[in-house]
Amino acid sequence: MEKRFSDMDEYELKLEIAMLNEKAKKAEQLGNSNEYAVYERRKTLAQAYLMNPAEIEPGQVYHMTDGESFFEVSYLNGRFAWGYRAGERELVGVPISLLGDKKTAN
Protein backbone atom coordinates (compact mmCIF):
# COMPACT_ATOMS: atom_id res chain seq x y z
CA MET A 1 0.00 0.00 0.00
CA GLU A 2 1.29 3.41 -0.96
CA LYS A 3 2.02 5.95 1.79
CA ARG A 4 0.46 9.41 1.67
CA PHE A 5 2.81 12.37 1.27
CA SER A 6 1.54 13.74 4.60
CA ASP A 7 2.73 10.54 6.33
CA MET A 8 6.25 10.65 4.84
CA ASP A 9 9.28 12.19 6.48
CA GLU A 10 11.72 14.45 4.62
CA TYR A 11 13.97 11.57 3.53
CA GLU A 12 11.04 9.55 2.15
CA LEU A 13 9.68 12.60 0.32
CA LYS A 14 13.04 13.23 -1.34
CA LEU A 15 13.27 9.57 -2.42
CA GLU A 16 9.73 9.76 -3.81
CA ILE A 17 10.54 12.96 -5.72
CA ALA A 18 13.66 11.35 -7.22
CA MET A 19 11.64 8.28 -8.25
CA LEU A 20 8.88 10.45 -9.79
CA ASN A 21 11.55 12.44 -11.63
CA GLU A 22 12.96 9.25 -13.16
CA LYS A 23 9.50 8.01 -14.16
CA ALA A 24 8.70 11.39 -15.72
CA LYS A 25 11.93 11.31 -17.75
CA LYS A 26 11.14 7.81 -19.02
CA ALA A 27 7.58 8.77 -19.93
CA GLU A 28 8.85 11.84 -21.77
CA GLN A 29 11.43 9.79 -23.69
CA LEU A 30 8.73 7.30 -24.70
CA GLY A 31 6.43 10.10 -25.82
CA ASN A 32 3.79 9.42 -23.15
CA SER A 33 2.79 13.03 -22.50
CA ASN A 34 -0.20 12.18 -20.28
CA GLU A 35 1.88 9.91 -18.08
CA TYR A 36 4.62 12.55 -17.94
CA ALA A 37 2.10 15.18 -16.78
CA VAL A 38 0.82 12.90 -14.00
CA TYR A 39 4.34 12.28 -12.65
CA GLU A 40 5.17 16.00 -12.81
CA ARG A 41 1.97 16.86 -10.91
CA ARG A 42 2.68 14.25 -8.24
CA LYS A 43 6.25 15.56 -7.92
CA THR A 44 4.93 19.11 -7.41
CA LEU A 45 2.60 17.87 -4.67
CA ALA A 46 5.40 15.95 -2.95
CA GLN A 47 7.61 19.07 -3.06
CA ALA A 48 4.85 21.02 -1.30
CA TYR A 49 5.25 18.73 1.71
CA LEU A 50 8.92 19.73 1.99
CA MET A 51 7.88 23.38 2.42
CA ASN A 52 6.66 25.25 5.49
CA PRO A 53 3.18 26.69 4.82
CA ALA A 54 3.76 29.27 7.58
CA GLU A 55 6.22 31.02 5.24
CA ILE A 56 3.41 31.83 2.78
CA GLU A 57 1.58 35.02 3.71
CA PRO A 58 -2.05 35.60 2.74
CA GLY A 59 -2.49 38.95 1.02
CA GLN A 60 0.94 38.77 -0.62
CA VAL A 61 1.68 38.35 -4.32
CA TYR A 62 4.20 35.67 -5.31
CA HIS A 63 6.08 34.92 -8.50
CA MET A 64 5.02 31.52 -9.83
CA THR A 65 7.79 29.01 -10.49
CA ASP A 66 6.95 29.14 -14.21
CA GLY A 67 8.83 32.46 -14.12
CA GLU A 68 6.12 34.31 -16.00
CA SER A 69 3.02 34.71 -13.86
CA PHE A 70 2.02 35.96 -10.41
CA PHE A 71 -0.33 34.59 -7.76
CA GLU A 72 -2.06 36.59 -5.03
CA VAL A 73 -2.67 34.39 -1.99
CA SER A 74 -6.03 34.82 -0.28
CA TYR A 75 -5.71 31.95 2.21
CA LEU A 76 -3.98 28.63 2.84
CA ASN A 77 -5.57 25.23 3.26
CA GLY A 78 -3.01 22.58 4.08
CA ARG A 79 -0.29 22.59 1.42
CA PHE A 80 -2.41 24.60 -1.04
CA ALA A 81 -2.53 28.35 -1.48
CA TRP A 82 -5.90 29.65 -2.65
CA GLY A 83 -6.12 32.91 -4.50
CA TYR A 84 -5.97 34.52 -7.92
CA ARG A 85 -3.55 34.27 -10.81
CA ALA A 86 -2.60 37.67 -12.23
CA GLY A 87 -5.34 38.98 -14.50
CA GLU A 88 -7.88 36.29 -13.57
CA ARG A 89 -11.01 36.47 -11.43
CA GLU A 90 -11.49 32.79 -10.66
CA LEU A 91 -10.39 31.56 -7.22
CA VAL A 92 -7.96 28.64 -7.67
CA GLY A 93 -5.82 26.47 -5.44
CA VAL A 94 -2.19 25.70 -6.24
CA PRO A 95 0.37 23.64 -4.34
CA ILE A 96 2.63 25.96 -2.35
CA SER A 97 5.62 24.47 -4.19
CA LEU A 98 4.52 26.45 -7.27
CA LEU A 99 5.05 29.73 -5.43
CA GLY A 100 8.43 31.40 -5.70
CA ASP A 101 9.61 34.65 -4.17
CA LYS A 102 7.32 37.43 -3.06
CA LYS A 103 6.77 40.12 -5.65
CA THR A 104 8.47 43.35 -4.62
CA ALA A 105 6.95 46.75 -5.23
CA ASN A 106 8.47 48.63 -8.17
Order of alpha helices (4+ residues) and beta strands (2+ residues): alpha-alpha-beta-beta-beta-beta-beta
